[in-house]
Amino acid sequence: MKFRIGYRTLKTAVGTAIAILIAQQLGLHNFASAGILTILCIQVTKRRSLRTAWDRFLACVLAMPFSAVFFERISYHPIVIGVMLFFFIPTIVMLKAKDGVVTSSVIILHIYMAQKISMDIFFNELGVIVIGIGVALLMNLYMPSVDSKLKNYQVKVEENFKIILCEMVRYLRTGDSTWDGKEITECSQLLDEAKTLAFRDVENHFLREDTTYFHYFKMREKQFEIIERVLPMVTSLTKTVKQGKMVAEFLEELSLNIHPGNTAHIYIEKLREMKKEFEEMELPKTREEFETRAALLQLVNEMNEYLIIKSSFKAKKTRMHEKKKIEAN
């Protein structure tokens, strides 16, 4: 594995140093804890960072009155810390702020080591909390654009789709089964990575809800599931029939037109016409021919579903653009 410094590592390092420096310059006790809070609050997306920051802030603030009640009413003893956590942690989980358990424990231990409760201690801890979390939020305002990476994934996925369809065409025409199928595994991995990156991109925007890439890769994932279903159908065909050549021509044309554009409706109509031609042809004369033509018809139906998925995605995308225009006006 190559040694590299990513943007998150850089932000964590710089943010931690800034948080500690500010807390130290303000004369706060336990100023290093501001850096710990910054480290814990810097996340991979803006939305996740904001949610985490709120959880930690809420938990840390609640930790102070809990500490006052347990330590002052009972005693400053390690067993009391355990008893308090027994009630404190379920409270935090109930408030859906479980990410704040670790950081709030730091605040509890600060108060325990101080062996007293006072307004100065409360304000000191509040200052550490605000500085640590605040610096993390400021550092997370910058997130590098991933548009070029998403576009690259899009190109690779479409190229793999094209290769897979071309291999299906080759088999239907020649019966050649020398293809190793590596594009299947590669495509599955690409789709998983692309969806993760696209979701992260959505999470990095507060004001705009641009989910186009995420829905695009979800659409391709559904189409890929159909491709995985039809491959065994294609490889099971052992007899060459006229309908097989027609399907091969259709798949070849389709493979040359795999792109983000909206042409699915054209091929849906071509499939409808091809199915009509199938119905007008002579009935199969042998059992083998019947089974081959039945498999081809099932293949056509699956490809129709493949195209409907693409058509639905484009319709959804159009509605999203129209909604944005209305909101802009």
N, C-alpha and C positions, 0 to 999 in steps of 0.2 A: 504494500500500500504506500502510495506517495505521500510525502510530508507536504502539507499545504495549509495555509492560513485563510480561512473563509471569512466572509463579511461578518457573520455572527460572532466568530471568535474575536475579530477586531473590535466589534462594538462592545462585547463583554469586557475585554481588557481595558479599553479606553473608558467605558462607563463606570467600571469598578474604581478605577483610579480617580476619576472626577468625583464620584460620590464620597469616597473616603476623604479626599482633599477638602471638599466643601464642609463635611461634618467636622473635620479636624479644625478647620479655620474658624468655624463657629463656636469652637470650644466645647463640643458635645462629648459626653462620656460614651465609651463603647463605640467610638466613631467608625471603627473597622466593620461593624455590623451593617453599616449603610452599604458597604461594598458587597456584603453577602446578599443583601436584599436585591441589589442591582443584578447580580449574577443569576439569582433565582427568577427574576422577573423578565429577563430578556428571552423572548421566545422566537419561534420561526416565523410567526405571522403577527400582524398588528392587532387583529381581533383577539387572538389567543393571548397576546401580551396584555391587552386591556382587561380581559377576564381574569387572568392570573393576578394582575396588579390589584384588582378590586378584592379578590379572595384574600390575598395576603394582607391588604390594608384592613379589611374588616376583622380578620382573625387577630391581627396584632393589636388593634384597638380594643377588642373584647378581652384580650389576654390581660390587660392592665387592671380592669375592675375585678376580674376573676382572681388575680394575684392578690389584690388588696383584701378581698374577702377571706380567702383561704389562709394567707400568710399572717395577716393581722389578727384574725379571729382564732386561728389554731396555733400555728407556730412556724418558724422558718426551719423546716426539717425536710430532709430528702423524701421521707415517707409522705409528707403533705404534698410534695410535687406530684408524686404518683397518684394520690387520691384526687388532686385537682384535675389532672389530665384525664382521669377516669370519667369525669363529668364534662370537662372542657371539650375534648375531642368529639364526642357525640353531638354536642351543641353546634360545633363548627360544621360537622357533616350535615346536620339537619338544616343549617342555613345555606347549604350548597357551596361552602367555601373551603372544601377539604384541602385545596392546594395551599392553604395558609397555615396548615398545622405545623410544619417544620419551622417556618419563620416566626410564628407566634411563640413557639417553644423557646426561641432565642430571647425574646422579650421577657418571658417568664423567668428565665435563668438570670437575666440581668437584674431583675427586681430581687430575686432570691439572693444573689451575691451582694446586693446593696444592703440587705438585712433591714430595710425600712421602706416606708411608703411616704412620699411627699409630692407636692405639686411640681417641684423642680425635676424629680425623677420622671414623672408622667410627661412633662413637656420635653424633657431630654429624649425619652424613648419615642415620643411622637415626632420629634425633629428627625431622628434617625430613620424612622419609617418613611416619612414624607420625602426626605432626600434620596434614600435608596430606591424607592419605587418611582419617584418623579424622574430621576436621571434615567432609569431603565425605559420609561415611557418616551422620553425625549430621544434616546438613542434608537428606539424602535420606530420613530417616525420615518426613518429612511429604510426603504426596502428596495433592492435592485430590481429592475424590470426583468421578467422572465418571458416576455413575448417572443423573443428570438428563439429561446429554447423550446417553447411550445410549438412555434411554427416548424422548427426542425423535427420535433416528434411527429407532427402532422404529416410532413413530407415522407418520413421514414415509414409510418404506418400505411400510408396510401401506396407507397412503392411495394411494400410487402403484400398488400392486397392484390396489387396488379400481378406480381409474380405468382401468387397462389392461384389466381384465376387462369393465368396463362398455362400453368402446369395442368390444371383441370382440362383445359382445351386440348393440350397436347395428348393427354391420355385418351380423351374421347375420340380423337382423330387417329391416333397411331397405336394406342394401347401401351405406350412407353411408361414404365413404372420405375425409372431409375432415379427419380427425384428423391432427395434425402429428407425433404420436409422441414429443413431448419428454419424456414421463414415462419412456420407455425409457432414454434417455441419463441422465436425472436419477437414476433408480433404480440404474443401474449404478454411478454415482459415489457415491451414498449408501451402497451396500453396501460398496464399497472403503474408504471413510472409517470406516464403522461397525466393520468387522472390525479395522482398524488400532487404533482406540480401544479396542475390547473386548479385544484381545490385550494392549495396554498395561495395561489394568485387571487382567488376570490376572497380569501380571509385577509388579504392585505389591503383591501379597499373598504373604507368606512362609508363613503358617500355614494359611490356608484356600485351597482350590483351587476357587473358584467360577468356572466357565467357562460358565455358563448363557447369558450374552449372546453370547459368542463363538460357541458352538454354534448359537444362535438365528440369528445373521446368516449363518453357513455354511449353515444349513438354507434360509434365504430365498434365498441365492445359488443353491443347487441348483434351487429352485423357479423362480427367475428364468430360469435356463437353459432350463427346459422352456417357460416363457412365450415366450421368444425363438424357440423351435423351432415352437411352434404358431401364432404370428402369421402366418407365410407360408401355413400351411394354411388359416386362416380367410379371408385375403384372396384365396386362389385359388378360393374357392367362388363360382360365378357363377349357380348355379341354386338356387332356394328349394324346399326339401322339408320334409316334416313333421318329419323327424328333426332338421333344423336348428333348428326352433322349439323342440323339446324340449331340445336342447343349450343354446340361448340362455337358456331358463328356468332350467336348472341353473346356468349360469355367473352369471346374475343373482343367484340365491339365494346362491351361493358368494361373490360379491363383497360381499354385505351382511354376511357373517359371517367376514371376515378379521380375526383377532385372535390374541393369544398362547395362547388357550385350546385345549382338546383336543376338537374336534368333527369331526376328520378322519374318524373311523370312521363317522360318520353319513352323510357324503357319499360315502364309498367304497361303502357299502351302496346308496345311491341310484343311483350309477353302475352298479352290478351289476344292479340292477333295470331301469335304462334300456337296458342292453345286451341284456338278456333280451327286452325289448319290441321292440328292433330286429330280433332274430332271428325274432320271430313275425310281423313285418310282411311284406307282399307283396314279392316280388323286384322289383328295378328293371326298368323297361320299356325304358329307353333307355340308351345308353352314357354320356351326360352325367349322368343320374341315378345310374348305377352309380358313376361317378367321384366324384360329390358325396357319396354315402353312404359310400364307402370312406374319403374324406378325413375325414368326420365321425366314423367309427369310430376312425380313427387319433387324432383329436383327443380322443376319449373315453378311449382307452388312455393317452395322454400325461397327461391330467388325473388319471387314476387313479394314475399314478406321482407326480404332483405331490402328491396327498393322502397317499400312502404315506410320502413323505419327511417330511411334517409329523407323521404318526402315529408314525414312528420317533423323531423328535426328542422328542416328548412322553413316549414310553416311556423314552428315555434320561434325561430330566429326572426322571421319577418314580424311577428306580433311584438317581440321584444323591441325591435327597432321603431315600430310605430308608437309603442308606449313611451319610448324615450323622446320621440319628437313631440308628442302631446305634452309631456312633462316640461320639455324645454320651452314650449310656447306658453 
